[in-house]
Amino acid sequence: MARFSLLACLFVLSSARFAGAVVLEEATLARPEEPLELRGADLAALAGRGVDAIRLFAWRDGAFASIPLQIDERGPSGGLFQEDDQPGVLDENDSVVLMQEDVGDRVDRSEWIEGAEDHRYEIELIDPVGEGGRGWVYLFAGDGLPASPDDYVEMVSLDPFEIESDRYVERFAEGNPGLLLDVIISESMGGNGVDLYDRVKYRAKPSLVLPWLTEEDGWVDYGGREPIDGPVRVINSFKVSLAGFLDMMDGTVYFYRQMVVIETVVNQIIFPDVRHMLWIGDANPEISDLVYHNDAGEAGVSLTDTVDGDGIRRIDAPATFHEWVSPSAGGALTIQDPWEIPGNEHSSYYCDGCDETRWPETGDGTQWGQWANWVKGLPFGAVIPTETWNIRLPASNESVGERFSHRFFARTEAITNWQEREPATGVGGGGHPAAARSRPRLLENRPNPFNPHTRLPFETPGGELSLALYDAAGRRVRTLVNASLPPGAHAVEWDGRDDGGRPLPSGRYVARLSGSAMSTSRSILLIR
């Protein structure tokens, strides 16, 4: 069971120490299910520091609390499973990961951790959706600083692959960590211990003359990689083949406390024209109170239907989310960007206990509460990167798919601010909250996703500034701004090319705006 202790993480220095504490702003961020990932480049002042000397804290109830932090070191080309050329120290491309539920209030710079060095990073998290909630965490460095004892998620076994947190359990087929068999919502979220899934399925029909291939026709290659198991996330990565066709799909899966993020790349290298490809979720028919929701019903109205065995519903557009909710067993929400996949047709369907036999059945022998994204006519040479959120939901009748879909497309922003310690004065040496707003700010690019151009607006109080683009591996691919700018609003366009003028492939990129002792970033999706 993943370890979690509220009391053990509280790091109290002395009761008198906090009597004059000044809270500059109270935390209002409300995205607890999601992680926040920074790169070492966002924390440039700590470059070269030993990762074991870096600790994360949040200010809560008049004290600093030690909170879970995971630093995943990356190799020279950005790979998580490559050997780092500077092991044990923070590099520009290393991942620094925390959970957004752990944020606290913003406090004065006279509030410090005993034994820490005289500088720290204040990290401000900003929700761009709705009223724009905010929260803060603090990175300190120093020998012997306390680390949080909490472990939010852990790998229970490698084969069959099994993951457990205090909120859900996931189990996969023996020999195939890409074939999900069980999702069980924990009692802490109101679950009754009943498995939500029959299984997750995959179907491909390479041509008109060949039969359907299923997940049972494939095999998985770890490539000698062992999963990464840390206190914030477990990472698994593998290649999938079907019927002996190598490298048809690359998958990297990130397991967090309440959600799973799946990054896949489908490589269409096997036939001139793949006729059908489906990603399918199939429910457990023993859950009698399961209700399905998505956002692509007729005339744009949400399709909501109790699972009662009354047939198939075809949706001539891809759905952004598919959601099962149950007041007894808990729920599962899948969100995927429905951008146009190259092919003749991309649609979704929902099959409620239907008798469709157009592809082989596996698992429990039924197609109950089944949903799928369906692609037809995938051209040879297509490379399709996708990102999927799988969120594990508490027992409820409420649909939250639309709310989480907004979050999927508007990720939490982060501003890092390198601060020097100030002596305690009793009057709040950290300054007024408005002072923080004078820092450079990167605004939302439009359009996003984009092809071929997008506009990146930003604001600056003036001075030296850099705006650069990084790929998913953390490599800098394009520098758009590197100059001293006057105060005010500015904007620059990006054409999806690197510094050498070469077109970059489809995928998610990070725009990072850096000024004196601070950095802020946004996610950008390029679609070819």
Backbone torsions as a table, in degrees:
resi	resn	phi	psi	omega
1	MET	NA	134.4	177.7
2	ALA	-60.6	137.6	-176.3
3	ARG	-85.3	137.6	176.8
4	PHE	-152.1	122.0	-178.0
5	SER	-135.2	117.6	178.6
6	LEU	-69.4	-41.3	-173.9
7	LEU	-74.5	-36.5	-173.4
8	ALA	-69.1	-23.4	-175.0
9	CYS	-84.9	-6.1	-177.2
10	LEU	-81.6	122.0	-177.4
11	PHE	-109.7	94.8	-175.0
12	VAL	-95.5	126.8	-178.8
13	LEU	-85.3	-56.0	172.2
14	SER	-168.6	151.0	-176.4
15	SER	-65.6	-36.6	-179.8
16	ALA	-68.5	-29.8	-175.6
17	ARG	-59.4	-31.0	-172.1
18	PHE	-100.4	1.9	-175.0
19	ALA	-61.2	-35.1	-178.3
20	GLY	-104.6	20.3	-176.9
21	ALA	-61.5	139.2	179.7
22	VAL	-112.4	113.9	173.6
23	VAL	-88.1	114.7	-177.1
24	LEU	-78.4	-37.7	177.3
25	GLU	-150.1	141.1	177.9
26	GLU	-89.6	144.8	-178.9
27	ALA	-68.1	134.6	177.2
28	THR	-130.3	3.5	-178.4
29	LEU	-64.5	135.2	-176.2
30	ALA	-134.7	59.9	174.1
31	ARG	-130.6	60.5	-168.5
32	PRO	-68.8	-22.1	-176.3
33	GLU	-75.0	-18.3	-167.8
34	GLU	-99.6	148.6	171.9
35	PRO	-86.5	169.7	167.0
36	LEU	-127.4	127.6	179.3
37	GLU	-116.1	122.8	172.1
38	LEU	-105.9	165.7	171.9
39	ARG	-111.8	160.7	177.8
40	GLY	-55.5	-30.3	178.6
41	ALA	-63.2	-25.2	176.8
42	ASP	-75.1	-13.6	-175.5
43	LEU	-126.1	50.4	-169.3
44	ALA	-59.3	-30.8	-178.0
45	ALA	-68.0	-16.2	178.2
46	LEU	-101.6	7.9	-180.0
47	ALA	-58.1	133.2	179.4
48	GLY	86.3	-5.9	177.2
49	ARG	-77.3	147.8	176.2
50	GLY	-64.9	133.1	-176.5
51	VAL	-65.2	-25.5	-179.8
52	ASP	-74.7	-10.3	179.0
53	ALA	-98.1	1.6	-177.0
54	ILE	-104.2	127.3	-178.0
55	ARG	-132.0	153.2	-176.2
56	LEU	-116.3	137.5	-178.1
57	PHE	-136.7	155.2	171.8
58	ALA	-130.4	147.4	179.9
59	TRP	-93.2	117.3	-179.4
60	ARG	-140.0	131.4	173.5
61	ASP	52.9	42.6	173.5
62	GLY	80.4	16.6	-180.0
63	ALA	-152.1	155.2	170.9
64	PHE	-80.3	131.0	175.7
65	ALA	-112.5	131.3	175.4
66	SER	-72.1	129.7	-176.6
67	ILE	-124.9	156.7	-175.8
68	PRO	-62.0	136.9	177.5
69	LEU	-135.9	137.1	176.4
70	GLN	-128.3	125.4	175.4
71	ILE	-111.6	111.5	179.0
72	ASP	-98.6	112.8	-178.9
73	GLU	-77.3	142.6	-178.4
74	ARG	-118.3	152.7	177.8
75	GLY	-73.8	179.3	-176.5
76	PRO	-57.8	-33.1	179.6
77	SER	-93.8	7.1	175.8
78	GLY	96.0	0.6	-177.6
79	GLY	-73.5	135.2	178.6
80	LEU	-68.9	-26.9	-175.2
81	PHE	-106.4	14.8	173.8
82	GLN	-91.7	157.3	175.2
83	GLU	-74.2	127.4	-179.5
84	ASP	-72.8	137.3	178.4
85	ASP	-76.9	-11.6	173.9
86	GLN	-131.4	68.9	-175.1
87	PRO	-64.9	142.6	175.0
88	GLY	85.9	-3.4	178.3
89	VAL	-127.7	158.1	-177.8
90	LEU	-78.2	120.1	177.4
91	ASP	-104.2	169.6	179.8
92	GLU	-59.6	-35.4	-174.4
93	ASN	-99.3	2.8	178.9
94	ASP	-67.2	148.9	178.5
95	SER	-93.9	132.3	177.9
96	VAL	-118.4	114.5	-165.7
97	VAL	-124.4	137.2	175.3
98	LEU	-142.5	169.8	176.2
99	MET	-101.2	138.0	-176.6
100	GLN	-69.0	-20.9	177.7
101	GLU	-67.1	-13.7	-175.0
102	ASP	-92.0	2.0	-176.8
103	VAL	-66.9	160.1	176.1
104	GLY	-136.4	-159.5	-177.2
105	ASP	-81.4	164.6	173.8
106	ARG	-92.2	130.5	-175.2
107	VAL	-127.9	163.6	179.1
108	ASP	-57.6	150.7	-179.3
109	ARG	-75.0	-5.3	173.1
110	SER	-80.1	-14.7	176.3
111	GLU	-83.1	123.3	-170.5
112	TRP	-143.5	164.7	174.9
113	ILE	-93.7	128.8	179.2
114	GLU	-62.6	130.4	-179.7
115	GLY	90.8	-6.7	179.0
116	ALA	-82.6	158.3	176.0
117	GLU	-69.8	172.2	-169.4
118	ASP	-86.2	12.7	172.1
119	HIS	-131.5	154.5	177.5
120	ARG	-149.8	162.9	170.3
121	TYR	-101.1	123.5	166.7
122	GLU	-92.6	122.6	-178.4
123	ILE	-111.7	116.9	179.9
124	GLU	-100.3	126.3	177.4
125	LEU	-103.8	131.1	-174.9
126	ILE	-127.5	125.6	176.0
127	ASP	-86.8	116.8	179.9
128	PRO	-78.3	-5.0	-177.6
129	VAL	-96.3	143.2	174.3
130	GLY	66.0	-130.1	-175.7
131	GLU	-84.2	2.2	173.4
132	GLY	69.8	59.4	178.1
133	GLY	-61.1	155.4	-178.5
134	ARG	-134.2	156.5	174.4
135	GLY	-158.0	164.4	-173.6
136	TRP	-136.3	146.1	168.4
137	VAL	-135.2	164.5	-174.2
138	TYR	-132.8	128.4	176.0
139	LEU	-99.3	121.3	174.9
140	PHE	-114.6	155.8	174.4
141	ALA	-125.5	145.9	178.5
142	GLY	160.5	151.8	179.6
143	ASP	-73.9	134.6	174.6
144	GLY	81.9	10.1	177.2
145	LEU	-69.9	144.6	-176.0
146	PRO	-71.7	137.9	173.8
147	ALA	-100.7	149.0	176.7
148	SER	-65.1	136.9	177.1
149	PRO	-81.1	-4.5	-172.5
150	ASP	-75.7	141.0	176.2
151	ASP	-127.9	104.0	-169.8
152	TYR	-73.5	-28.8	-176.7
153	VAL	-151.3	145.9	-179.1
154	GLU	-145.9	153.2	174.8
155	MET	-83.9	117.3	-178.7
156	VAL	-80.0	-41.8	177.2
157	SER	-150.9	154.6	-178.1
158	LEU	-86.6	-41.1	-179.8
159	ASP	-148.1	111.0	0.8
160	PRO	-68.8	143.1	-176.2
161	PHE	-69.1	130.6	-179.4
162	GLU	-141.6	136.1	-178.9
163	ILE	-122.3	142.3	178.3
164	GLU	-142.9	135.9	166.6
165	SER	-127.4	-175.7	177.0
166	ASP	-79.6	5.2	-177.6
167	ARG	-122.2	-18.4	179.2
168	TYR	-161.9	164.6	172.2
169	VAL	-129.7	136.1	173.6
170	GLU	-125.9	135.3	178.1
171	ARG	-127.6	143.2	-176.5
172	PHE	-121.2	164.7	-177.5
173	ALA	-68.1	148.1	176.9
174	GLU	-61.1	129.5	179.7
175	GLY	79.8	-1.9	-177.3
176	ASN	-144.0	90.4	-179.6
177	PRO	-74.5	2.0	173.9
178	GLY	-96.3	-5.8	-177.3
179	LEU	-105.2	96.6	-177.6
180	LEU	-77.0	126.0	-179.8
181	LEU	-106.2	-42.1	-172.1
182	ASP	-129.7	136.4	166.9
183	VAL	-131.3	115.7	-178.0
184	ILE	-121.3	122.2	177.6
185	ILE	-82.0	132.4	-173.5
186	SER	-74.2	161.8	178.5
187	GLU	-60.2	-29.4	-179.8
188	SER	-62.4	-19.1	176.9
189	MET	-112.3	18.0	175.6
190	GLY	86.5	5.8	179.8
191	GLY	-71.1	155.7	-178.8
192	ASN	-106.2	10.5	177.7
193	GLY	86.1	2.6	179.4
194	VAL	-86.9	134.5	179.2
195	ASP	-66.3	130.7	179.5
196	LEU	-75.1	-33.3	-169.5
197	TYR	-103.7	145.1	154.7
198	ASP	-72.3	-57.7	172.9
199	ARG	-175.9	165.3	167.3
200	VAL	-90.4	138.2	-174.0
201	LYS	-123.3	158.9	175.7
202	TYR	-137.0	134.8	179.8
203	ARG	-131.4	137.6	174.8
204	ALA	-143.2	135.8	174.4
205	LYS	-120.1	99.8	-171.7
206	PRO	-63.4	-29.7	180.0
207	SER	-156.8	174.4	-178.7
208	LEU	-66.1	-27.9	-173.2
209	VAL	-95.0	-15.6	-178.2
210	LEU	-93.8	152.8	-179.1
211	PRO	-75.2	169.3	174.4
212	TRP	-65.5	137.3	171.6
213	LEU	-102.6	143.1	-178.9
214	THR	-122.4	176.5	177.5
215	GLU	-60.8	-21.0	179.6
216	GLU	-80.9	-8.7	176.1
217	ASP	-93.2	0.7	-174.3
218	GLY	-106.0	170.8	171.5
219	TRP	-141.4	160.8	-174.1
220	VAL	-118.7	138.2	178.6
221	ASP	-120.1	118.6	177.3
222	TYR	-76.6	-16.9	-178.3
223	GLY	62.2	30.3	179.8
224	GLY	78.4	6.3	-177.5
225	ARG	-90.5	137.8	171.8
226	GLU	-99.4	141.1	176.6
227	PRO	-57.2	151.2	175.1
228	ILE	-94.4	125.1	-177.5
229	ASP	-122.3	105.0	-179.9
230	GLY	-121.8	-177.0	-176.7
231	PRO	-74.3	-20.8	-178.0
232	VAL	-103.3	-34.7	-177.8
233	ARG	-153.9	156.4	169.4
234	VAL	-111.3	135.1	-177.7
235	ILE	-119.9	127.9	176.6
236	ASN	-124.1	141.2	-177.2
237	SER	-142.7	139.1	-176.3
238	PHE	-163.1	166.7	173.7
239	LYS	-110.0	144.7	-177.8
240	VAL	-119.5	134.5	172.7
241	SER	-121.4	156.7	174.2
242	LEU	-123.8	125.5	176.1
243	ALA	52.3	37.8	174.2
244	GLY	86.9	-1.1	177.3
245	PHE	-84.9	114.6	-170.1
246	LEU	-72.9	149.1	170.4
247	ASP	53.7	38.9	177.1
248	MET	-69.4	-29.7	-179.3
249	MET	-148.3	134.7	171.0
250	ASP	-105.4	134.4	-179.1
251	GLY	-132.8	135.4	170.7
252	THR	-127.1	126.7	-173.6
253	VAL	-120.5	130.0	-179.4
254	TYR	-113.7	115.3	-179.4
255	PHE	-99.3	121.7	177.7
256	TYR	-113.7	-173.6	-173.7
257	ARG	-64.0	-35.5	-178.2
258	GLN	-135.5	3.2	-180.0
259	MET	-147.4	159.6	179.5
260	VAL	-127.0	129.1	178.5
261	VAL	-109.5	126.4	-177.5
262	ILE	-116.8	123.6	174.0
263	GLU	-110.9	121.7	180.0
264	THR	-127.9	153.2	170.8
265	VAL	-129.8	115.2	176.8
266	VAL	-90.6	124.8	179.5
267	ASN	-107.5	108.4	-178.7
268	GLN	-87.4	86.2	-174.1
269	ILE	-123.8	13.0	-169.4
270	ILE	-106.2	-32.6	-177.9
271	PHE	-143.8	156.0	179.3
272	PRO	-56.8	-29.3	-176.0
273	ASP	-155.8	99.8	175.9
274	VAL	-70.3	122.9	-171.8
275	ARG	-78.8	-37.0	-177.7
276	HIS	-145.0	141.6	173.1
277	MET	-146.7	128.7	-176.1
278	LEU	-133.1	140.1	168.0
279	TRP	-109.4	122.8	-167.1
280	ILE	-128.4	137.3	167.7
281	GLY	-111.9	131.6	-176.5
282	ASP	-125.5	124.9	-172.2
283	ALA	-85.5	162.9	174.6
284	ASN	-81.2	117.6	-176.8
285	PRO	-68.6	-7.8	179.4
286	GLU	-75.6	-11.8	179.7
287	ILE	-90.3	102.8	-171.7
288	SER	-80.2	-16.0	-176.3
289	ASP	-108.8	23.5	-178.8
290	LEU	-75.9	135.2	178.5
291	VAL	-126.4	140.3	-176.1
292	TYR	-109.2	140.7	176.2
293	HIS	-134.8	147.2	163.1
294	ASN	-150.1	-175.8	-174.0
295	ASP	-116.6	19.3	-174.5
296	ALA	-129.2	37.1	177.8
297	GLY	-74.5	-175.5	-178.1
298	GLU	-58.8	137.7	177.2
299	ALA	54.7	30.0	177.4
300	GLY	75.8	5.9	179.1
301	VAL	-85.4	139.1	-179.7
302	SER	-58.6	135.4	176.9
303	LEU	-89.8	118.1	-179.5
304	THR	-130.7	124.5	-176.0
305	ASP	-151.7	131.6	174.1
306	THR	-67.3	139.4	179.5
307	VAL	-71.2	103.9	-175.7
308	ASP	-135.2	12.9	172.7
309	GLY	75.9	32.9	-175.2
310	ASP	-111.9	31.2	164.9
311	GLY	105.2	-171.1	-170.6
312	ILE	-98.6	146.1	174.5
313	ARG	-127.3	116.1	-179.8
314	ARG	-91.8	133.9	179.3
315	ILE	-118.6	115.9	-174.3
316	ASP	-82.2	41.9	175.3
317	ALA	-162.5	149.9	177.8
318	PRO	-73.6	137.1	177.3
319	ALA	-84.1	143.4	174.8
320	THR	-74.5	-39.9	-179.9
321	PHE	-135.6	151.2	171.1
322	HIS	-125.3	132.9	-171.7
323	GLU	-140.4	130.8	168.5
324	TRP	-109.3	132.8	173.7
325	VAL	-128.5	146.3	179.4
326	SER	-148.8	130.7	177.5
327	PRO	-74.6	-7.3	-179.7
328	SER	-108.6	-41.5	-172.8
329	ALA	-102.7	-12.0	-172.9
330	GLY	93.9	-175.4	-173.4
331	GLY	-138.8	171.2	179.1
332	ALA	-139.5	130.8	-179.3
333	LEU	-123.2	126.9	176.5
334	THR	-115.9	126.9	178.9
335	ILE	-122.6	131.8	178.1
336	GLN	-143.1	139.2	179.6
337	ASP	-64.7	119.1	-177.0
338	PRO	-88.1	33.1	178.6
339	TRP	-62.3	158.4	-171.0
340	GLU	-65.3	116.2	175.1
341	ILE	-86.0	135.1	179.9
342	PRO	-60.8	123.9	-177.7
343	GLY	164.1	175.0	-178.0
344	ASN	-76.5	-26.8	-174.2
345	GLU	-160.2	139.0	176.1
346	HIS	-136.9	116.7	-175.0
347	SER	-144.8	178.3	177.4
348	SER	-128.9	160.5	172.1
349	TYR	-149.0	164.0	176.3
350	TYR	-132.7	125.4	-175.0
351	CYS	-121.4	107.9	-173.9
352	ASP	-98.8	89.9	179.2
353	GLY	62.7	29.5	-173.8
354	CYS	-81.8	173.4	-177.2
355	ASP	-111.7	29.0	178.3
356	GLU	-61.3	134.4	-178.9
357	THR	-126.7	27.6	-176.8
358	ARG	-76.8	-9.5	173.0
359	TRP	-145.7	158.6	-173.7
360	PRO	-64.7	143.3	175.9
361	GLU	-93.0	143.6	174.8
362	THR	-137.1	178.8	178.1
363	GLY	81.2	-125.7	-173.9
364	ASP	-87.1	2.7	177.2
365	GLY	84.3	5.3	177.9
366	THR	-127.4	161.9	173.3
367	GLN	-119.1	85.0	-170.4
368	TRP	-113.9	124.7	-179.4
369	GLY	59.7	32.0	-172.3
370	GLN	-86.2	139.1	174.4
371	TRP	-132.3	158.3	-179.8
372	ALA	-158.1	150.4	161.9
373	ASN	-97.8	131.2	-167.8
374	TRP	-125.6	122.1	178.6
375	VAL	-115.9	134.5	178.8
376	LYS	-122.8	145.2	173.8
377	GLY	68.9	45.6	-178.7
378	LEU	-74.1	118.9	-173.4
379	PRO	-71.9	152.0	178.0
380	PHE	-61.5	137.9	179.3
381	GLY	90.1	-6.5	-179.6
382	ALA	-67.4	136.8	173.9
383	VAL	-120.1	116.7	-171.5
384	ILE	-116.0	103.1	172.9
385	PRO	-85.6	135.9	177.4
386	THR	-134.1	152.2	171.7
387	GLU	-127.1	132.4	-177.3
388	THR	-128.3	134.7	169.8
389	TRP	-101.6	128.4	170.0
390	ASN	-115.1	110.2	-175.7
391	ILE	-107.2	131.1	-180.0
392	ARG	-92.3	124.0	-168.6
393	LEU	-107.9	147.2	174.6
394	PRO	-68.5	160.1	178.3
395	ALA	-59.7	125.4	-175.4
396	SER	-174.1	159.9	170.0
397	ASN	-91.8	-7.3	-171.7
398	GLU	-80.2	135.1	172.0
399	SER	-88.7	128.9	179.2
400	VAL	-119.4	9.4	-175.0
401	GLY	-59.1	-43.2	-178.4
402	GLU	-64.1	-42.4	-179.2
403	ARG	-63.4	-44.5	-179.9
404	PHE	-71.0	-29.4	176.5
405	SER	-63.3	-39.2	175.4
406	HIS	-59.8	-40.6	179.4
407	ARG	-66.0	-36.9	-179.0
408	PHE	-57.5	-40.4	-176.6
409	PHE	-92.3	-6.6	178.7
410	ALA	-134.0	84.1	-174.6
411	ARG	-73.3	155.5	177.0
412	THR	-60.9	133.1	176.9
413	GLU	-88.7	154.8	178.0
414	ALA	-134.7	134.9	174.6
415	ILE	-119.0	125.2	177.9
416	THR	-104.6	133.3	-175.2
417	ASN	-130.9	116.5	-178.9
418	TRP	-81.6	119.6	-172.3
419	GLN	-120.7	148.0	174.1
420	GLU	-102.1	143.0	-179.1
421	ARG	-64.7	139.7	175.0
422	GLU	-116.2	145.7	177.3
423	PRO	-63.5	149.6	176.4
424	ALA	-67.5	127.8	-179.7
425	THR	-118.7	-14.4	-177.5
426	GLY	82.9	-1.4	-179.0
427	VAL	-123.5	8.9	174.3
428	GLY	84.9	75.8	-177.8
429	GLY	-70.8	-3.3	-177.2
430	GLY	-79.3	-10.2	178.3
431	GLY	90.3	174.7	-179.2
432	HIS	-79.1	145.9	178.4
433	PRO	-53.4	-31.2	-178.5
434	ALA	-63.2	-23.9	-179.7
435	ALA	-62.9	-33.1	179.6
436	ALA	-65.1	-27.2	-177.3
437	ARG	-74.4	-8.9	178.0
438	SER	-82.4	-0.2	178.8
439	ARG	-77.6	157.8	175.3
440	PRO	-57.4	146.3	-177.9
441	ARG	-137.5	129.8	176.7
442	LEU	-95.9	120.5	-177.9
443	LEU	-92.6	174.1	-176.0
444	GLU	-70.4	130.4	177.2
445	ASN	-76.3	152.6	178.5
446	ARG	-138.7	134.3	-9.1
447	PRO	-76.0	165.3	175.6
448	ASN	-154.2	109.8	7.5
449	PRO	-66.1	165.3	-176.7
450	PHE	-142.6	158.7	170.6
451	ASN	-176.7	120.6	7.6
452	PRO	-99.3	-11.6	-175.1
453	HIS	-127.8	152.7	170.6
454	THR	-141.9	152.2	-177.3
455	ARG	-108.1	128.4	-178.1
456	LEU	-111.8	103.6	176.6
457	PRO	-86.7	149.1	176.4
458	PHE	-153.7	161.7	179.9
459	GLU	-123.8	146.4	-179.5
460	THR	-145.7	144.5	173.0
461	PRO	-78.4	-0.6	-179.0
462	GLY	108.9	153.1	177.9
463	GLY	113.9	-173.5	-178.3
464	GLU	-66.3	135.7	-175.8
465	LEU	-149.0	145.0	175.8
466	SER	-128.9	135.2	173.4
467	LEU	-127.4	115.0	-175.3
468	ALA	-133.5	158.1	178.0
469	LEU	-109.3	139.5	179.7
470	TYR	-126.5	145.3	177.0
471	ASP	-85.3	-177.7	-174.5
472	ALA	-64.8	-21.9	178.9
473	ALA	-88.3	1.2	178.5
474	GLY	87.6	8.9	179.0
475	ARG	-84.3	135.3	175.9
476	ARG	-72.6	123.8	-176.5
477	VAL	-112.1	-22.4	-179.0
478	ARG	-155.6	133.2	172.1
479	THR	-106.4	118.3	-177.7
480	LEU	-95.0	-34.9	-179.8
481	VAL	-138.7	135.1	172.1
482	ASN	-154.4	80.2	-170.0
483	ALA	-161.6	169.3	171.1
484	SER	-89.9	124.0	-174.5
485	LEU	-117.2	150.4	174.9
486	PRO	-73.6	161.3	178.1
487	PRO	-61.5	150.3	174.5
488	GLY	126.9	-166.3	-178.2
489	ALA	-92.0	139.5	179.3
490	HIS	-138.4	168.0	176.6
491	ALA	-156.0	152.0	177.4
492	VAL	-143.9	150.5	178.5
493	GLU	-101.9	147.9	173.6
494	TRP	-122.0	133.9	-176.4
495	ASP	-101.3	14.5	178.4
496	GLY	74.7	18.3	179.7
497	ARG	-113.2	160.4	177.9
498	ASP	-88.0	-175.5	-177.4
499	ASP	-64.3	-21.9	177.9
500	GLY	-89.4	3.5	-179.9
501	GLY	83.7	7.8	-178.4
502	ARG	-87.6	136.7	177.7
503	PRO	-62.8	135.3	177.5
504	LEU	-91.1	151.8	-178.4
505	PRO	-73.1	165.1	174.2
506	SER	-56.8	148.4	177.1
507	GLY	151.8	-178.3	-179.1
508	ARG	-96.4	130.4	178.8
509	TYR	-121.3	160.9	179.3
510	VAL	-116.4	124.7	171.8
511	ALA	-92.5	124.5	-176.4
512	ARG	-121.7	120.1	177.9
513	LEU	-101.3	121.2	-175.2
514	SER	-125.4	133.2	174.5
515	GLY	-127.7	-160.0	-179.6
516	SER	-65.7	111.0	174.1
517	ALA	62.4	23.3	176.7
518	MET	-149.0	162.8	178.2
519	SER	-155.2	145.3	173.9
520	THR	-142.6	150.0	-173.2
521	SER	-142.2	160.4	176.4
522	ARG	-141.7	152.9	177.8
523	SER	-92.0	136.8	-178.7
524	ILE	-129.4	136.7	-179.1
525	LEU	-111.6	119.3	177.0
526	LEU	-100.5	129.4	-179.1
527	ILE	-122.6	123.6	177.5
528	ARG	-95.5	NA	NA
